[in-house]
Amino acid sequence: MLRFAPSPTGDMHIGNLRAALLNFITAKRLQRPLMVRIEDTDTARNIPHKDKKS
């Protein structure tokens, strides 16, 4: 299983996108699942309503 765990408190950037894309391609080639893990454990840096679209 491959995984991608972006930061829930920050914006997506090119490095995150690259890692997600490479893991997706590798998972498909190996016929394995890709798990996207999102958890909010850093409450001190949490931005209210960051998960909502403007």
Secondary structure as UniProt FT lines:
FT   STRAND          2..4
FT   TURN            8..9
FT   HELIX           14..30
FT   STRAND          34..36
FT   HELIX           43..45
FT   TURN            48..51
//
